[in-house]
Amino acid sequence: MTTYTWQDVGDENNKILTQEEKQTIADKWNANEQERASIQWKINRENEYPSWQDQMDMQYHDKVNGTSTWQTAIAKVKSDNPKE
């Protein structure tokens, strides 16, 4: 995870920012980074789950064929991306 300092913050729109203003911005960036890191598992799961159409198809075929492909697919995504 990246940690920002006031030195990472540039001036904006020809306005020169004070060190304190830059530190405030860096603190907000760090808070955003921490928030993103704390929910990374959720982002990963959303990207890896099959589409809802594919999930519906799996459920249909599981019902007809007596299989559990949908449950297996969902369990794999969850085990690969555990909640922290």
VMD Tcl script that builds the backbone (N, CA, C; Angstrom):
set m [mol new atoms 252]
animate dup $m
set s [atomselect $m all]
$s set {name element resname resid chain x y z} {
  {N N MET 1 A 0.849 -1.175 0.000}
  {CA C MET 1 A 0.000 0.000 0.000}
  {C C MET 1 A 0.897 1.242 0.000}
  {N N THR 2 A 0.528 2.203 -0.784}
  {CA C THR 2 A 1.276 3.457 -0.893}
  {C C THR 2 A 0.929 4.368 0.278}
  {N N THR 3 A 1.943 5.018 0.825}
  {CA C THR 3 A 1.727 6.034 1.851}
  {C C THR 3 A 2.236 7.360 1.304}
  {N N TYR 4 A 1.381 8.347 1.307}
  {CA C TYR 4 A 1.699 9.647 0.748}
  {C C TYR 4 A 2.136 10.631 1.830}
  {N N THR 5 A 3.004 11.550 1.447}
  {CA C THR 5 A 3.410 12.641 2.328}
  {C C THR 5 A 3.075 13.955 1.638}
  {N N TRP 6 A 3.224 15.044 2.342}
  {CA C TRP 6 A 2.918 16.355 1.767}
  {C C TRP 6 A 3.786 16.617 0.545}
  {N N GLN 7 A 4.963 15.991 0.470}
  {CA C GLN 7 A 5.868 16.213 -0.655}
  {C C GLN 7 A 5.345 15.590 -1.951}
  {N N ASP 8 A 4.414 14.654 -1.845}
  {CA C ASP 8 A 3.829 14.018 -3.026}
  {C C ASP 8 A 2.744 14.871 -3.671}
  {N N VAL 9 A 2.283 15.882 -2.959}
  {CA C VAL 9 A 1.176 16.710 -3.428}
  {C C VAL 9 A 1.731 17.907 -4.190}
  {N N GLY 10 A 1.236 18.087 -5.413}
  {CA C GLY 10 A 1.659 19.233 -6.197}
  {C C GLY 10 A 0.714 20.406 -6.005}
  {N N ASP 11 A 1.119 21.555 -6.483}
  {CA C ASP 11 A 0.258 22.732 -6.447}
  {C C ASP 11 A -0.772 22.594 -7.561}
  {N N GLU 12 A -1.908 23.240 -7.384}
  {CA C GLU 12 A -2.958 23.094 -8.384}
  {C C GLU 12 A -3.430 24.443 -8.902}
  {N N ASN 13 A -3.708 24.472 -10.184}
  {CA C ASN 13 A -4.266 25.657 -10.852}
  {C C ASN 13 A -3.516 26.942 -10.508}
  {N N ASN 14 A -2.199 26.868 -10.559}
  {CA C ASN 14 A -1.348 28.032 -10.294}
  {C C ASN 14 A -1.503 28.582 -8.876}
  {N N LYS 15 A -2.096 27.795 -7.982}
  {CA C LYS 15 A -2.205 28.207 -6.579}
  {C C LYS 15 A -1.153 27.446 -5.797}
  {N N ILE 16 A -0.321 28.148 -5.102}
  {CA C ILE 16 A 0.712 27.506 -4.303}
  {C C ILE 16 A 0.106 27.130 -2.959}
  {N N LEU 17 A 0.198 25.854 -2.629}
  {CA C LEU 17 A -0.365 25.341 -1.388}
  {C C LEU 17 A 0.687 25.346 -0.295}
  {N N THR 18 A 0.234 25.564 0.915}
  {CA C THR 18 A 1.146 25.509 2.057}
  {C C THR 18 A 1.440 24.051 2.389}
  {N N GLN 19 A 2.455 23.835 3.190}
  {CA C GLN 19 A 2.795 22.478 3.604}
  {C C GLN 19 A 1.626 21.853 4.366}
  {N N GLU 20 A 0.952 22.636 5.176}
  {CA C GLU 20 A -0.189 22.118 5.941}
  {C C GLU 20 A -1.329 21.700 5.007}
  {N N GLU 21 A -1.592 22.518 3.973}
  {CA C GLU 21 A -2.636 22.160 3.006}
  {C C GLU 21 A -2.261 20.881 2.258}
  {N N LYS 22 A -0.990 20.781 1.890}
  {CA C LYS 22 A -0.537 19.574 1.199}
  {C C LYS 22 A -0.621 18.356 2.108}
  {N N GLN 23 A -0.318 18.542 3.393}
  {CA C GLN 23 A -0.409 17.429 4.338}
  {C C GLN 23 A -1.853 16.973 4.500}
  {N N THR 24 A -2.784 17.924 4.514}
  {CA C THR 24 A -4.203 17.579 4.604}
  {C C THR 24 A -4.627 16.737 3.401}
  {N N ILE 25 A -4.169 17.136 2.229}
  {CA C ILE 25 A -4.488 16.381 1.019}
  {C C ILE 25 A -3.857 14.987 1.089}
  {N N ALA 26 A -2.599 14.913 1.503}
  {CA C ALA 26 A -1.922 13.619 1.619}
  {C C ALA 26 A -2.638 12.715 2.619}
  {N N ASP 27 A -3.116 13.284 3.719}
  {CA C ASP 27 A -3.854 12.504 4.720}
  {C C ASP 27 A -5.129 11.928 4.120}
  {N N LYS 28 A -5.819 12.718 3.304}
  {CA C LYS 28 A -7.038 12.235 2.647}
  {C C LYS 28 A -6.708 11.127 1.652}
  {N N TRP 29 A -5.620 11.285 0.915}
  {CA C TRP 29 A -5.202 10.226 -0.009}
  {C C TRP 29 A -4.914 8.939 0.745}
  {N N ASN 30 A -4.220 9.061 1.886}
  {CA C ASN 30 A -3.898 7.876 2.683}
  {C C ASN 30 A -5.153 7.212 3.226}
  {N N ALA 31 A -6.117 8.013 3.646}
  {CA C ALA 31 A -7.384 7.454 4.137}
  {C C ALA 31 A -8.095 6.699 3.019}
  {N N ASN 32 A -8.079 7.265 1.814}
  {CA C ASN 32 A -8.699 6.592 0.672}
  {C C ASN 32 A -7.986 5.284 0.347}
  {N N GLU 33 A -6.663 5.282 0.415}
  {CA C GLU 33 A -5.878 4.069 0.170}
  {C C GLU 33 A -6.219 2.992 1.198}
  {N N GLN 34 A -6.342 3.382 2.453}
  {CA C GLN 34 A -6.675 2.419 3.505}
  {C C GLN 34 A -8.070 1.848 3.297}
  {N N GLU 35 A -9.011 2.698 2.914}
  {CA C GLU 35 A -10.374 2.241 2.654}
  {C C GLU 35 A -10.397 1.262 1.494}
  {N N ARG 36 A -9.694 1.610 0.429}
  {CA C ARG 36 A -9.646 0.729 -0.740}
  {C C ARG 36 A -9.011 -0.606 -0.377}
  {N N ALA 37 A -7.936 -0.580 0.369}
  {CA C ALA 37 A -7.257 -1.813 0.772}
  {C C ALA 37 A -8.157 -2.675 1.653}
  {N N SER 38 A -8.977 -2.052 2.491}
  {CA C SER 38 A -9.825 -2.816 3.400}
  {C C SER 38 A -10.975 -3.510 2.676}
  {N N ILE 39 A -11.312 -3.064 1.481}
  {CA C ILE 39 A -12.393 -3.711 0.723}
  {C C ILE 39 A -11.887 -4.365 -0.561}
  {N N GLN 40 A -10.586 -4.571 -0.671}
  {CA C GLN 40 A -10.031 -5.166 -1.885}
  {C C GLN 40 A -10.617 -6.547 -2.147}
  {N N TRP 41 A -10.879 -7.318 -1.084}
  {CA C TRP 41 A -11.475 -8.639 -1.260}
  {C C TRP 41 A -12.816 -8.534 -1.982}
  {N N LYS 42 A -13.572 -7.491 -1.652}
  {CA C LYS 42 A -14.892 -7.310 -2.261}
  {C C LYS 42 A -14.764 -6.970 -3.739}
  {N N ILE 43 A -13.820 -6.097 -4.058}
  {CA C ILE 43 A -13.579 -5.725 -5.449}
  {C C ILE 43 A -13.151 -6.951 -6.247}
  {N N ASN 44 A -12.252 -7.752 -5.665}
  {CA C ASN 44 A -11.795 -8.963 -6.347}
  {C C ASN 44 A -12.940 -9.937 -6.595}
  {N N ARG 45 A -13.792 -10.118 -5.586}
  {CA C ARG 45 A -14.934 -11.023 -5.761}
  {C C ARG 45 A -15.850 -10.534 -6.876}
  {N N GLU 46 A -16.149 -9.244 -6.877}
  {CA C GLU 46 A -17.038 -8.705 -7.907}
  {C C GLU 46 A -16.483 -8.961 -9.299}
  {N N ASN 47 A -15.176 -8.870 -9.455}
  {CA C ASN 47 A -14.555 -9.081 -10.757}
  {C C ASN 47 A -14.488 -10.554 -11.151}
  {N N GLU 48 A -14.493 -11.452 -10.179}
  {CA C GLU 48 A -14.311 -12.869 -10.475}
  {C C GLU 48 A -15.599 -13.682 -10.518}
  {N N TYR 49 A -16.668 -13.183 -9.913}
  {CA C TYR 49 A -17.921 -13.938 -9.994}
  {C C TYR 49 A -18.358 -14.068 -11.453}
  {N N PRO 50 A -18.956 -15.213 -11.794}
  {CA C PRO 50 A -19.525 -15.323 -13.138}
  {C C PRO 50 A -20.664 -14.310 -13.292}
  {N N SER 51 A -20.963 -13.950 -14.526}
  {CA C SER 51 A -22.067 -13.014 -14.763}
  {C C SER 51 A -23.358 -13.605 -14.204}
  {N N TRP 52 A -24.329 -12.762 -13.970}
  {CA C TRP 52 A -25.578 -13.277 -13.403}
  {C C TRP 52 A -26.247 -14.231 -14.387}
  {N N GLN 53 A -26.061 -13.987 -15.704}
  {CA C GLN 53 A -26.645 -14.889 -16.697}
  {C C GLN 53 A -26.008 -16.278 -16.601}
  {N N ASP 54 A -24.685 -16.302 -16.456}
  {CA C ASP 54 A -23.998 -17.587 -16.314}
  {C C ASP 54 A -24.401 -18.284 -15.021}
  {N N GLN 55 A -24.586 -17.504 -13.954}
  {CA C GLN 55 A -25.010 -18.102 -12.693}
  {C C GLN 55 A -26.410 -18.707 -12.805}
  {N N MET 56 A -27.304 -18.021 -13.480}
  {CA C MET 56 A -28.659 -18.557 -13.680}
  {C C MET 56 A -28.606 -19.847 -14.501}
  {N N ASP 57 A -27.759 -19.859 -15.527}
  {CA C ASP 57 A -27.595 -21.048 -16.359}
  {C C ASP 57 A -27.051 -22.214 -15.530}
  {N N MET 58 A -26.047 -21.926 -14.689}
  {CA C MET 58 A -25.491 -22.972 -13.827}
  {C C MET 58 A -26.560 -23.527 -12.896}
  {N N GLN 59 A -27.350 -22.641 -12.296}
  {CA C GLN 59 A -28.387 -23.084 -11.371}
  {C C GLN 59 A -29.427 -23.948 -12.085}
  {N N TYR 60 A -29.789 -23.553 -13.286}
  {CA C TYR 60 A -30.758 -24.341 -14.062}
  {C C TYR 60 A -30.206 -25.741 -14.326}
  {N N HIS 61 A -28.974 -25.792 -14.835}
  {CA C HIS 61 A -28.388 -27.089 -15.159}
  {C C HIS 61 A -28.118 -27.919 -13.904}
  {N N ASP 62 A -27.796 -27.269 -12.799}
  {CA C ASP 62 A -27.631 -28.002 -11.536}
  {C C ASP 62 A -28.944 -28.661 -11.130}
  {N N LYS 63 A -30.030 -27.930 -11.290}
  {CA C LYS 63 A -31.357 -28.453 -10.914}
  {C C LYS 63 A -31.731 -29.638 -11.812}
  {N N VAL 64 A -31.496 -29.485 -13.109}
  {CA C VAL 64 A -31.870 -30.526 -14.069}
  {C C VAL 64 A -30.961 -31.747 -13.930}
  {N N ASN 65 A -29.666 -31.522 -13.771}
  {CA C ASN 65 A -28.698 -32.621 -13.772}
  {C C ASN 65 A -28.310 -33.123 -12.381}
  {N N GLY 66 A -28.779 -32.438 -11.340}
  {CA C GLY 66 A -28.439 -32.847 -9.985}
  {C C GLY 66 A -26.979 -32.583 -9.637}
  {N N THR 67 A -26.414 -31.552 -10.249}
  {CA C THR 67 A -25.010 -31.210 -9.998}
  {C C THR 67 A -24.936 -29.992 -9.081}
  {N N SER 68 A -23.717 -29.554 -8.790}
  {CA C SER 68 A -23.543 -28.386 -7.922}
  {C C SER 68 A -22.469 -27.447 -8.485}
  {N N THR 69 A -22.479 -27.235 -9.778}
  {CA C THR 69 A -21.459 -26.379 -10.403}
  {C C THR 69 A -21.560 -24.935 -9.921}
  {N N TRP 70 A -22.778 -24.442 -9.714}
  {CA C TRP 70 A -22.936 -23.055 -9.262}
  {C C TRP 70 A -22.341 -22.889 -7.863}
  {N N GLN 71 A -22.698 -23.785 -6.951}
  {CA C GLN 71 A -22.174 -23.687 -5.582}
  {C C GLN 71 A -20.650 -23.804 -5.577}
  {N N THR 72 A -20.113 -24.678 -6.410}
  {CA C THR 72 A -18.664 -24.858 -6.484}
  {C C THR 72 A -17.992 -23.592 -7.006}
  {N N ALA 73 A -18.569 -22.977 -8.038}
  {CA C ALA 73 A -17.995 -21.757 -8.625}
  {C C ALA 73 A -17.995 -20.608 -7.614}
  {N N ILE 74 A -19.098 -20.434 -6.918}
  {CA C ILE 74 A -19.201 -19.355 -5.925}
  {C C ILE 74 A -18.257 -19.612 -4.749}
  {N N ALA 75 A -18.186 -20.852 -4.291}
  {CA C ALA 75 A -17.297 -21.195 -3.172}
  {C C ALA 75 A -15.833 -20.950 -3.533}
  {N N LYS 76 A -15.457 -21.222 -4.787}
  {CA C LYS 76 A -14.078 -20.992 -5.209}
  {C C LYS 76 A -13.734 -19.505 -5.176}
  {N N VAL 77 A -14.633 -18.662 -5.680}
  {CA C VAL 77 A -14.387 -17.214 -5.659}
  {C C VAL 77 A -14.248 -16.740 -4.219}
  {N N LYS 78 A -15.111 -17.226 -3.336}
  {CA C LYS 78 A -15.055 -16.814 -1.936}
  {C C LYS 78 A -13.786 -17.302 -1.250}
  {N N SER 79 A -13.371 -18.524 -1.543}
  {CA C SER 79 A -12.157 -19.037 -0.885}
  {C C SER 79 A -10.900 -18.369 -1.439}
  {N N ASP 80 A -10.916 -17.998 -2.718}
  {CA C ASP 80 A -9.772 -17.297 -3.318}
  {C C ASP 80 A -9.649 -15.858 -2.828}
  {N N ASN 81 A -10.760 -15.278 -2.360}
  {CA C ASN 81 A -10.795 -13.887 -1.917}
  {C C ASN 81 A -11.512 -13.784 -0.568}
  {N N PRO 82 A -10.881 -14.254 0.508}
  {CA C PRO 82 A -11.548 -14.235 1.811}
  {C C PRO 82 A -11.736 -12.819 2.348}
  {N N LYS 83 A -12.770 -12.655 3.139}
  {CA C LYS 83 A -12.977 -11.375 3.820}
  {C C LYS 83 A -11.848 -11.175 4.800}
  {N N GLU 84 A -11.423 -9.942 4.945}
  {CA C GLU 84 A -10.312 -9.672 5.866}
  {C C GLU 84 A -10.806 -9.120 7.172}
}
mol reanalyze $m
mol bondsrecalc $m
mol representation Tube
mol addrep $m
